[in-house]
Amino acid sequence: MSRRILGPGSRVMLARHAKLRLDSARGRWVLLVPEKVMTPDDICVEVLQHCDGRKSIAGLTAELEAKYTAEPGVIAREVLALLQDLADRGFLIEREAA
């Protein structure tokens, strides 16, 4: 299996086996993947909530840049790195590959 390199035009979504859920007992979000429960931080949760396969990474980044203050390009780099890491682990897929 070859590694898919994500770019600004990529439209990603959670893989079928990955679920983002609110754990009401603990009052925090969890990412459920086979044999694991991950506890993403608030920013990761916000990014993942936008990963529905409709919006490009560039579109998602633009929304976050309008909401948060950071040096130019920092949010884009951080979001792309986060999403690439999750895709490399098999938790995210590109819409076309679904």
TIMAR-21502 format. One record per residue (C-alpha): residue number from 1; x, y, z. Coordinates in steps of 0.05 Angstrom, whole numbers, plus 5000, padded with zeros to 4 digits. Layout:
BEGIN
{NUM {X Y Z}};
...
This chain:
BEGIN
{1 {5000 5000 5000}};
{2 {5029 5067 4980}};
{3 {5025 5129 5023}};
{4 {4976 5182 5000}};
{5 {5005 5252 5006}};
{6 {4952 5303 5026}};
{7 {4952 5373 4998}};
{8 {4909 5436 5004}};
{9 {4859 5409 4953}};
{10 {4849 5342 4989}};
{11 {4780 5329 5017}};
{12 {4787 5282 5077}};
{13 {4739 5246 5121}};
{14 {4743 5195 5177}};
{15 {4754 5124 5154}};
{16 {4695 5077 5165}};
{17 {4728 5045 5225}};
{18 {4744 5112 5259}};
{19 {4690 5149 5299}};
{20 {4693 5216 5334}};
{21 {4647 5213 5394}};
{22 {4632 5255 5455}};
{23 {4644 5213 5517}};
{24 {4589 5243 5561}};
{25 {4613 5205 5623}};
{26 {4681 5239 5619}};
{27 {4658 5303 5586}};
{28 {4709 5299 5529}};
{29 {4715 5278 5457}};
{30 {4746 5211 5438}};
{31 {4769 5183 5372}};
{32 {4750 5109 5370}};
{33 {4793 5067 5324}};
{34 {4803 4991 5325}};
{35 {4828 4969 5393}};
{36 {4844 5041 5414}};
{37 {4810 5101 5445}};
{38 {4847 5165 5432}};
{39 {4834 5231 5468}};
{40 {4848 5287 5419}};
{41 {4858 5358 5444}};
{42 {4806 5412 5431}};
{43 {4839 5438 5367}};
{44 {4845 5368 5338}};
{45 {4771 5357 5353}};
{46 {4753 5422 5318}};
{47 {4793 5402 5257}};
{48 {4764 5331 5256}};
{49 {4693 5358 5261}};
{50 {4704 5392 5194}};
{51 {4731 5330 5160}};
{52 {4668 5308 5124}};
{53 {4696 5298 5054}};
{54 {4662 5360 5026}};
{55 {4709 5415 5047}};
{56 {4781 5418 5022}};
{57 {4838 5424 5071}};
{58 {4849 5494 5043}};
{59 {4777 5511 5059}};
{60 {4781 5483 5129}};
{61 {4847 5521 5140}};
{62 {4816 5586 5116}};
{63 {4760 5579 5167}};
{64 {4809 5567 5223}};
{65 {4853 5625 5201}};
{66 {4792 5671 5204}};
{67 {4776 5646 5275}};
{68 {4846 5643 5305}};
{69 {4906 5689 5304}};
{70 {4973 5661 5282}};
{71 {5032 5678 5239}};
{72 {5017 5670 5165}};
{73 {5021 5598 5143}};
{74 {5026 5568 5212}};
{75 {4955 5542 5216}};
{76 {4958 5513 5146}};
{77 {5023 5476 5162}};
{78 {4997 5450 5229}};
{79 {4930 5427 5201}};
{80 {4962 5392 5142}};
{81 {5013 5358 5188}};
{82 {4958 5335 5235}};
{83 {4914 5308 5179}};
{84 {4973 5274 5144}};
{85 {4992 5239 5208}};
{86 {4920 5214 5218}};
{87 {4917 5192 5145}};
{88 {4983 5155 5152}};
{89 {4953 5118 5211}};
{90 {4893 5099 5169}};
{91 {4843 5141 5209}};
{92 {4828 5190 5152}};
{93 {4816 5177 5078}};
{94 {4807 5223 5018}};
{95 {4736 5229 4994}};
{96 {4753 5201 4925}};
{97 {4783 5139 4957}};
{98 {4721 5125 5000}};
